[in-house]
Amino acid sequence: MVDYYKVLKVKRTASAAEIKSAYRKLARESHPDVKGGTEAAAREFARIALAYRTLSDPHERAYYDSQFKRVHSSDFGGSVFHSNNPHAQRLRRVTIQAYYDRKVDQLIEADRRENFALQQAVFTTVTLFLSTFFVATFKPRLWDNFSLFGRGVMIALFAIGLWHLAVRLKASFDHYTYQPKSIHDSIINADDSKPEKPFTRFTASTFLILGYSASLAAGLFVGSHAHYVTIFNDLPYLFGQHFRLDLLFYPPIAVLIVDTMHTVASKID
């Protein structure tokens, strides 16, 4: 059975503050990004995190201490699991170790899911802002150069991209935002607990709207001075000088393409 006190390098009589301080130090030193992102580094970091979660909770710590004492004690009697027989002691150690190994695996899997959700939110938002900026800057004239079939494909990709963008943004909002309680509910329920999610829906919505507007405005400003660049004068059939409605098609399509590539790359990895 893993000794979580040794994992955190603290005494068995360590206070909650000492356990927290030791965890923070080890977390900085043993983070997978610092250790090269290997599977062994991830498991070691998960073991440290599990040790902290167990020992920082008074109830979990009490249960862990009792199990640890039971495994390493030789004065039990009665059942097989309480026997001082060497084979029974080995069975106890294997059983309890398997239990904590499963918890480590669950922690690693949860961390992977959380990282993937964060990557999806970041990739979608950044791609939306950057594609809006570049489209507003260069104003590509793809629509004018496409045939009827090409325009149909673009409309289809735009519809799929818009749906995909809405799904991704909703998933990000559900995962990272919360709706604050009204003043009436706060007074009645008297609940002062902090929300588990980091942002309110209003904050996230404001960030999204302002970010999109800033990207569009910055792109239009840069694009208004782009006629001084020779390439824009030499290729008028590729780059326009005026804002057109068909430019709204391109950001959702860019998000769809980038997110699809990221998802495929993540599955391959």
LINJO-V547453 format. One record per pair of residues at least 12 apart in sequence whose ideal C-beta (glycine too) atoms are under 10 Angstrom apart, sorted by sequence separation. I is the first residue (numbers start at 0). GAP is how many residues later the second one is. D is the distance in Angstrom with one decimal. If there is no record, write none. Layout:
BEGIN
((I,GAP,D) (I,GAP,D))
END
This chain:
BEGIN
((7,12,9.7) (9,12,4.9) (31,12,8.4) (32,12,9.5) (69,12,7.5) (73,12,9.5) (75,12,8.6) (79,12,8.8) (141,12,7.2) (142,12,9.8) (226,12,9.4) (7,13,9.6) (8,13,5.9) (9,13,9.0) (30,13,9.9) (31,13,5.5) (50,13,9.2) (75,13,9.0) (225,13,7.7) (4,14,8.8) (7,14,4.6) (8,14,9.9) (29,14,5.8) (30,14,6.1) (31,14,9.2) (80,14,7.7) (180,14,9.4) (226,14,6.3) (3,15,9.4) (6,15,9.4) (7,15,6.0) (29,15,5.3) (73,15,7.3) (80,15,9.6) (179,15,7.7) (225,15,8.1) (6,16,9.6) (8,16,8.6) (28,16,9.9) (72,16,9.1) (75,16,9.0) (178,16,9.5) (222,16,8.8) (4,17,9.5) (7,17,9.2) (8,17,7.2) (29,17,9.2) (30,17,9.5) (71,17,8.6) (177,17,4.9) (222,17,9.0) (223,17,8.4) (7,18,6.5) (25,18,9.4) (26,18,7.4) (29,18,5.9) (70,18,7.5) (176,18,9.4) (177,18,7.7) (178,18,9.7) (222,18,7.8) (6,19,8.1) (25,19,8.7) (28,19,9.4) (29,19,9.6) (69,19,10.0) (72,19,9.8) (177,19,4.4) (222,19,9.6) (71,20,9.3) (176,20,5.8) (177,20,8.7) (179,20,5.4) (222,20,8.5) (26,21,6.5) (70,21,5.2) (71,21,8.6) (175,21,5.7) (176,21,8.0) (177,21,7.7) (178,21,7.3) (179,21,8.4) (25,22,5.1) (26,22,7.4) (69,22,7.1) (70,22,5.5) (174,22,7.6) (175,22,6.0) (176,22,4.9) (177,22,6.4) (178,22,5.5) (179,22,8.1) (25,23,9.5) (70,23,10.0) (173,23,9.1) (174,23,10.0) (175,23,5.7) (176,23,6.2) (177,23,7.0) (178,23,8.7) (179,23,9.8) (219,23,6.8) (70,24,9.1) (172,24,9.6) (176,24,4.6) (218,24,9.6) (22,25,6.8) (25,25,8.8) (26,25,8.0) (66,25,9.1) (70,25,5.8) (175,25,9.7) (176,25,8.7) (21,26,9.4) (22,26,7.9) (25,26,8.4) (69,26,8.3) (70,26,8.7) (172,26,8.9) (176,26,7.5) (177,26,9.8) (171,27,9.9) (173,27,9.9) (176,27,4.7) (215,27,9.2) (22,28,7.6) (23,28,8.9) (67,28,8.4) (172,28,6.3) (175,28,7.0) (176,28,8.4) (218,28,9.6) (21,29,9.4) (22,29,4.0) (66,29,5.8) (21,30,8.3) (22,30,9.2) (172,31,6.1) (215,31,9.7) (18,32,8.7) (19,32,7.6) (22,32,8.5) (63,32,9.7) (66,32,8.7) (171,32,7.8) (172,32,8.1) (18,33,6.8) (21,33,9.4) (22,33,7.6) (66,33,9.1) (18,35,9.8) (19,35,9.5) (168,35,9.0) (172,35,9.1) (215,35,9.4) (18,36,5.1) (19,36,6.6) (63,36,8.8) (168,36,9.7) (171,36,9.4) (214,36,8.9) (6,37,9.1) (18,37,5.8) (127,37,7.0) (126,38,9.3) (7,39,10.0) (8,39,9.9) (15,39,8.4) (168,39,7.3) (211,39,8.6) (6,40,6.0) (7,40,7.0) (15,40,6.4) (123,40,8.7) (127,40,9.4) (6,41,6.0) (9,41,9.5) (13,41,7.9) (15,41,9.6) (123,41,6.9) (126,41,9.9) (127,41,8.7) (6,42,10.0) (15,42,8.2) (18,42,8.7) (3,43,8.4) (6,43,8.5) (7,43,5.2) (11,43,9.7) (123,43,9.7) (124,43,8.9) (3,44,9.1) (6,44,4.3) (7,44,6.6) (123,44,4.5) (124,44,8.2) (1,45,6.9) (5,45,9.0) (6,45,8.8) (9,45,8.0) (15,45,9.0) (122,45,8.7) (123,45,6.8) (3,46,7.6) (4,46,8.1) (7,46,9.8) (53,46,8.5) (3,47,3.7) (6,47,9.7) (7,47,6.8) (120,47,7.7) (123,47,9.0) (124,47,7.6) (1,48,8.7) (2,48,9.0) (3,48,8.3) (6,48,9.1) (7,48,9.8) (119,48,6.3) (120,48,8.6) (123,48,7.0) (1,49,7.7) (3,49,9.5) (50,49,9.5) (53,49,8.5) (3,50,5.7) (4,50,7.3) (49,50,7.3) (52,50,8.9) (120,50,7.9) (121,50,9.1) (3,51,5.6) (49,51,10.0) (119,51,7.2) (120,51,4.0) (1,52,9.9) (119,52,7.1) (120,52,9.2) (11,53,7.8) (46,53,8.8) (49,53,5.7) (50,53,9.7) (46,54,9.4) (49,54,5.6) (52,54,8.0) (116,54,7.6) (117,54,9.1) (120,54,7.3) (48,55,8.8) (116,55,7.8) (119,55,9.1) (120,55,6.7) (3,56,10.0) (4,56,10.0) (11,56,9.0) (46,56,9.6) (49,56,9.0) (3,57,8.8) (45,57,9.0) (46,57,5.6) (49,57,5.4) (116,57,10.0) (117,57,8.7) (42,58,9.6) (45,58,5.0) (48,58,6.0) (49,58,9.5) (116,58,5.5) (117,58,8.5) (4,59,9.5) (45,59,8.1) (48,59,9.3) (116,59,8.3) (3,60,6.6) (4,60,9.4) (43,60,9.7) (45,60,9.0) (46,60,8.5) (2,61,9.9) (3,61,9.7) (42,61,6.5) (45,61,4.6) (46,61,9.4) (48,61,10.0) (113,61,8.8) (1,62,9.9) (41,62,9.9) (42,62,8.6) (44,62,9.2) (45,62,4.6) (48,62,7.9) (0,63,9.2) (4,63,8.8) (44,63,8.6) (45,63,9.3) (3,64,8.3) (42,64,9.5) (45,64,9.2) (2,65,7.1) (41,65,9.8) (42,65,6.5) (45,65,6.7) (0,66,7.3) (1,66,9.2) (41,66,5.8) (44,66,8.3) (0,67,6.1) (0,69,9.4) (2,69,9.2) (38,69,8.9) (41,69,7.7) (0,70,4.9) (41,70,8.4) (0,71,7.7) (31,76,10.0) (136,78,9.9) (31,79,9.1) (124,79,9.8) (128,79,9.3) (131,79,8.9) (132,79,9.8) (135,79,7.3) (127,80,8.3) (131,80,6.1) (134,80,9.3) (135,80,5.3) (138,80,8.8) (131,81,9.2) (132,81,8.7) (133,81,9.0) (134,81,8.7) (135,81,8.0) (136,81,8.2) (137,81,8.3) (138,81,9.0) (124,82,8.6) (128,82,5.3) (131,82,9.3) (132,82,4.4) (135,82,7.6) (136,82,4.3) (31,83,9.9) (120,83,9.8) (124,83,7.2) (127,83,8.0) (128,83,6.7) (131,83,4.2) (132,83,7.5) (135,83,2.6) (136,83,7.8) (127,84,6.7) (130,84,8.4) (131,84,5.4) (132,84,9.3) (134,84,6.7) (135,84,4.9) (136,84,8.7) (137,84,9.3) (138,84,6.1) (125,85,9.4) (128,85,7.9) (129,85,7.3) (131,85,9.8) (132,85,5.7) (133,85,6.7) (135,85,8.6) (136,85,4.8) (137,85,6.8) (124,86,7.2) (128,86,4.3) (131,86,9.1) (132,86,4.2) (135,86,7.9) (136,86,4.3) (161,86,9.6) (164,86,8.2) (165,86,9.2) (168,86,9.7) (124,87,9.4) (127,87,7.9) (128,87,9.2) (131,87,6.5) (132,87,9.3) (135,87,5.9) (136,87,9.3) (138,87,8.7) (161,87,9.2) (164,87,5.1) (167,87,7.5) (130,88,9.6) (133,88,9.4) (134,88,9.3) (135,88,9.8) (136,88,9.7) (137,88,7.4) (157,88,9.3) (160,88,8.3) (163,88,7.3) (164,88,9.7) (167,88,9.6) (128,89,9.5) (129,89,9.6) (132,89,7.9) (133,89,9.5) (136,89,6.5) (160,89,9.0) (161,89,9.4) (162,89,8.6) (163,89,9.6) (164,89,9.9) (128,90,9.8) (132,90,9.5) (157,90,8.1) (158,90,9.6) (160,90,8.0) (161,90,4.6) (164,90,5.2) (0,91,8.3) (154,91,9.8) (157,91,4.4) (160,91,3.3) (161,91,9.0) (163,91,6.8) (164,91,7.5) (167,91,6.7) (0,92,5.6) (144,92,6.7) (153,92,8.1) (156,92,7.8) (157,92,8.3) (159,92,8.3) (160,92,4.6) (163,92,5.0) (166,92,10.0) (0,93,9.2) (137,93,9.8) (138,93,9.4) (143,93,7.7) (144,93,7.9) (156,93,9.6) (157,93,9.4) (158,93,8.6) (159,93,8.4) (160,93,7.8) (161,93,9.1) (162,93,9.0) (163,93,10.0) (0,94,9.4) (1,94,9.3) (137,94,8.1) (140,94,9.4) (143,94,9.6) (154,94,7.5) (157,94,5.8) (158,94,9.9) (160,94,5.9) (161,94,8.7) (164,94,8.7) (0,95,5.0) (1,95,7.0) (140,95,8.3) (150,95,8.8) (153,95,5.8) (156,95,8.2) (157,95,5.9) (160,95,3.8) (163,95,6.7) (0,96,5.3) (3,96,8.7) (140,96,6.3) (141,96,8.5) (143,96,8.2) (153,96,8.8) (156,96,4.9) (159,96,6.1) (160,96,8.1) (163,96,8.4) (0,97,10.0) (140,97,6.0) (142,97,9.9) (155,97,10.0) (0,98,9.0) (1,98,5.9) (139,98,6.5) (140,98,6.7) (150,98,9.6) (157,98,8.9) (160,98,9.2) (0,99,7.0) (1,99,8.5) (138,99,9.6) (139,99,6.5) (140,99,5.1) (153,99,7.5) (156,99,6.8) (160,99,9.9) (137,100,8.3) (138,100,6.0) (139,100,7.5) (143,100,8.8) (145,100,9.7) (156,100,8.6) (137,101,5.3) (138,101,4.0) (142,101,7.6) (1,102,8.7) (136,102,9.2) (137,102,8.4) (138,102,6.9) (142,102,9.2) (143,102,8.2) (138,103,7.1) (140,103,8.3) (142,103,4.0) (138,104,6.8) (139,104,9.9) (141,104,7.8) (142,104,8.5) (138,105,7.1) (140,105,8.7) (141,105,9.5) (139,106,9.2) (140,106,9.5) (142,106,7.4) (135,107,7.3) (138,107,9.7) (139,107,7.7) (141,107,8.5) (142,107,9.4) (134,108,9.7) (138,108,6.2) (141,108,7.7) (137,109,9.5) (139,110,7.0) (134,111,10.0) (135,111,7.1) (138,111,9.8) (134,112,5.2) (137,112,9.8) (134,113,8.5) (134,114,8.9) (135,114,9.8) (131,115,9.1) (134,115,4.7) (135,115,9.5) (131,116,9.3) (133,116,8.6) (134,116,6.2) (133,117,9.1) (131,118,8.5) (132,118,9.4) (134,118,9.9) (130,119,6.4) (131,119,4.9) (134,119,8.0) (130,120,4.3) (133,120,8.5) (129,121,8.9) (130,121,8.5) (128,122,8.7) (130,122,8.2) (131,122,8.7) (127,123,5.7) (130,123,3.6) (131,123,9.9) (126,124,8.0) (127,124,8.1) (129,124,8.0) (130,124,6.8) (126,125,9.8) (129,125,9.9) (127,126,7.9) (130,126,9.4) (126,127,5.8) (127,127,5.5) (130,127,8.2) (126,128,4.8) (129,128,9.2) (125,129,9.6) (126,129,9.2) (124,130,9.1) (126,130,8.6) (127,130,9.5) (123,131,5.9) (126,131,4.5) (122,132,8.4) (123,132,9.9) (125,132,8.8) (126,132,7.2) (123,134,8.2) (122,135,6.2) (123,135,6.0) (126,135,9.1) (122,136,6.0) (122,138,9.4) (123,138,9.2) (119,139,7.1) (122,139,5.2) (118,140,10.0) (121,140,9.9) (122,140,9.3) (119,142,7.6) (118,143,7.0) (119,143,8.1) (118,144,9.7) (115,146,9.6) (119,146,9.1) (115,147,9.1) (118,147,7.5) (115,150,6.4) (114,151,9.7) (111,154,9.8))
END
